[in-house]
Structure formats: structure tokens, C-alpha cells
Amino acid sequence: MQYLAFVPYLITFSGIGLSYAGMLPAMVGWAMSALGVLFGLGLAVIVIFVGQSGLLWTAVFAVLPSVIAIPMVINDLRYPRINDVATDVENPPIFVAALQATPNVVRDMTFPEKNKPIIREAYPNVRPLILDERLDQVFQCVETLVKIQPGWVITRRDAKTHTLEGEVTTSFFRFVDDFVIHVSEQEDKALINMRSKSRDGLVDAGANAKRIQRFFEQLENFKETGPHVEG
């Protein structure tokens, strides 16, 4: 039975590795990894109930993935059950290129009405950014920063409406999220709005809100320090 302790690791890392290599959809890889964690937890419980002292280390080894994963899951549960976040919930930027992506063809890409009060309460700092710079200059800065973000790819650039749209591929399971950034003029200043939406799952563990906040922080510092992205 002691060899079964390696099975949770085999299942978990196979899910991560296969999804990272593009051999499995991200959600399938995540589910496979979760199955590995649950297998290890179940094996540990069986060993404890069997009561064989010689298999104690087998139980400890098998349960280690659970010890790491469970606190992460508990932390993720702190975030609201949404996967679409915008800085302007009343007039969020609209996806265009994302509608043509194969996974999105059957999805409703309109901004959910129910998300509005949730975002206002849970993410009060996710709001439009105003910069005292020319519209064209800010749009150029936005484009430059988007291009150097790890895993970000521009799928649509509309210079007339000062809109950028793209995809973000996460580094772990290779989940793909959609984003759109719109720059407009407000009283001789540049008003930047952004929307970020996950393609998979009903919850995002705060990923979309964090993405927007990090990008806006970089954009604010652009003039003083130039484009810089922390790895």
C-alpha cells in the first residue's frame, strides 16, 4: 500500500503538466489535480482507520498535497463568486474580438447585472483611472505596457476608439482570460476603463480584480519610471 502514496503526486502533477503543455484543457487539468489531492486525502484516512502503524509515513506522505491545497482553497473562498470585473460597471467596455474566440462562441459575453453591487462592495479600489496626459499619449502607454505583460496578447487594436482587447494566459494551468481596455477623454484628461473576464469557472479567486489593479498601478508609474513589469 505504501506505493499508493505516490499516486496523488502522479495525478496532481500530470494535471498541471498536461494542461501547461496544452495537451489538456485548463479546467480538465485543474480537475485532475484536484482529484489527485482528494485521492491522497482519502488514502490517508483509510490508512488511519486501518490502524497499521507501519503505514503512518505513507499516510503523511499521501496527505501532503492536501495540506498545501486546502489552505489555498480556503483563501480563494474569501472572494466573491464572480468571474467578470470592470472598472465602470454601469458602462463596461464591450468585447468584440473575444466573441470570435472558439471557447466564447457559446458564452454570454455581456456584463452580468448581478456583478455590479458585488464589485462595488468587494472591490472599491477597482475604478476608472484618470491621468493628466493627452489621450493619444496615454493610449500609446497602455499599448506598450500590455505588450510587455507576461502572457498577454493583443487581439484587437482600434486607434479610432482608443481600445485594446486581448487574452491573458496564466502561468500555472494555462487558463485563458479576456480583457479589454478603453481610453477616452474627460476634461482634457485621459480616462482609462478596463474589463477582465475569466473563460473558465464561475469564480476567479480575485484574479481579474488584481489584474486590473496591478495594470493601473504600472500605468500610473509609467511617466516617472518608464515601462516596468515585476516578474
ZAMARGU-4260 file (C-alpha; in steps of 0.2 Angstrom, whole numbers, plus 5000, padded with zeros to 4 digits):
<rodrens>
0) 5000/5000/5000 | 5015/5012/5003 | 5017/5014/4984 | 5000/5021/4983 | 5006/5036/4992
5) 5015/5041/4976 | 4998/5041/4966 | 4992/5058/4972 | 5008/5066/4966 | 5007/5057/4949
10) 4989/5063/4946 | 4991/5080/4953 | 5007/5084/4943 | 5001/5076/4927 | 4986/5088/4928
15) 4997/5103/4930 | 5010/5097/4917 | 4997/5091/4904 | 4987/5107/4905 | 5003/5118/4904
20) 5009/5108/4889 | 4992/5112/4881 | 4988/5093/4880 | 4973/5095/4892 | 4961/5110/4893
25) 4965/5121/4908 | 4949/5116/4918 | 4952/5097/4915 | 4970/5099/4921 | 4964/5108/4936
30) 4950/5095/4940 | 4963/5081/4938 | 4975/5089/4950 | 4960/5091/4962 | 4957/5073/4960
35) 4975/5069/4965 | 4973/5079/4981 | 4957/5071/4986 | 4965/5053/4982 | 4979/5057/4994
40) 4967/5063/5007 | 4956/5048/5005 | 4971/5036/5006 | 4977/5044/5022 | 4960/5042/5030
45) 4960/5024/5025 | 4977/5021/5032 | 4972/5029/5049 | 4956/5019/5050 | 4966/5003/5046
50) 4977/5007/5061 | 4993/5000/5054 | 5007/5009/5062 | 5020/5004/5049 | 5010/5014/5036
55) 5010/5030/5046 | 5023/5038/5035 | 5013/5033/5020 | 4998/5042/5026 | 5008/5058/5030
60) 5016/5057/5013 | 4999/5055/5004 | 4991/5069/5013 | 5005/5082/5010 | 4996/5089/4993
65) 4980/5091/5004 | 4990/5101/5017 | 4996/5113/5003 | 4980/5114/4993 | 4967/5116/5006
70) 4973/5132/5013 | 4974/5139/4996 | 4956/5134/4993 | 4950/5142/5009 | 4959/5158/5004
75) 4950/5158/4987 | 4933/5156/4995 | 4936/5173/5003 | 4932/5181/4986 | 4915/5184/4978
80) 4908/5171/4966 | 4910/5181/4950 | 4922/5180/4935 | 4919/5196/4926 | 4926/5213/4933
85) 4925/5230/4926 | 4931/5247/4932 | 4914/5255/4926 | 4900/5243/4930 | 4887/5255/4923
90) 4896/5256/4906 | 4909/5242/4905 | 4920/5241/4889 | 4912/5228/4877 | 4921/5213/4870
95) 4922/5212/4851 | 4937/5200/4846 | 4934/5189/4861 | 4917/5185/4854 | 4926/5176/4839
100) 4936/5165/4850 | 4930/5147/4849 | 4928/5144/4868 | 4917/5160/4869 | 4905/5157/4854
105) 4893/5148/4865 | 4895/5160/4880 | 4886/5176/4885 | 4899/5189/4885 | 4888/5203/4891
110) 4892/5210/4908 | 4881/5202/4921 | 4870/5214/4930 | 4872/5205/4947 | 4890/5209/4947
115) 4888/5227/4949 | 4884/5228/4968 | 4896/5214/4971 | 4911/5223/4963 | 4906/5240/4971
120) 4907/5231/4989 | 4921/5219/4986 | 4932/5229/4976 | 4930/5248/4980 | 4948/5251/4973
125) 4943/5244/4956 | 4938/5260/4947 | 4942/5271/4932 | 4959/5278/4931 | 4962/5297/4926
130) 4978/5303/4920 | 4983/5321/4917 | 4990/5317/4900 | 4985/5318/4882 | 4973/5304/4876
135) 4985/5298/4862 | 5000/5298/4873 | 4990/5288/4886 | 4984/5275/4873 | 5002/5273/4867
140) 5007/5270/4885 | 4993/5257/4888 | 4998/5248/4872 | 5017/5247/4877 | 5013/5241/4894
145) 5001/5227/4888 | 5014/5221/4876 | 5027/5218/4890 | 5015/5209/4902 | 5019/5191/4903
150) 5006/5180/4895 | 4996/5195/4887 | 4992/5195/4869 | 4983/5209/4859 | 4969/5203/4849
155) 4961/5219/4843 | 4968/5237/4842 | 4956/5251/4837 | 4966/5268/4836 | 4950/5277/4832
160) 4941/5272/4848 | 4957/5270/4858 | 4953/5252/4863 | 4964/5237/4865 | 4957/5220/4868
165) 4967/5204/4871 | 4970/5187/4880 | 4979/5183/4896 | 4986/5165/4898 | 4990/5161/4916
170) 5007/5153/4920 | 5001/5138/4930 | 4986/5129/4922 | 4987/5140/4907 | 4969/5147/4909
175) 4965/5160/4897 | 4956/5176/4902 | 4949/5190/4891 | 4952/5209/4894 | 4948/5225/4885
180) 4954/5242/4889 | 4946/5258/4883 | 4954/5276/4884 | 4943/5291/4882 | 4944/5310/4885
185) 4937/5318/4900 | 4940/5337/4904 | 4957/5337/4894 | 4962/5322/4904 | 4963/5303/4899
190) 4950/5291/4907 | 4955/5273/4907 | 4942/5259/4909 | 4946/5241/4909 | 4937/5224/4910
195) 4944/5207/4913 | 4934/5191/4912 | 4939/5173/4915 | 4934/5160/4902 | 4933/5145/4914
200) 4924/5143/4931 | 4911/5153/4940 | 4924/5161/4952 | 4941/5169/4949 | 4948/5170/4966
205) 4950/5189/4964 | 4962/5186/4949 | 4953/5199/4937 | 4952/5212/4950 | 4970/5210/4955
210) 4975/5211/4936 | 4966/5227/4934 | 4973/5235/4949 | 4991/5229/4945 | 4990/5236/4927
215) 4983/5253/4933 | 4997/5254/4946 | 5010/5251/4932 | 5001/5264/4921 | 5002/5277/4934
220) 5020/5275/4937 | 5024/5274/4918 | 5028/5293/4916 | 5040/5293/4931 | 5049/5276/4929
225) 5045/5270/4911 | 5038/5253/4907 | 5042/5240/4921 | 5034/5224/4925 | 5038/5214/4940
230) 5041/5195/4936
</rodrens>
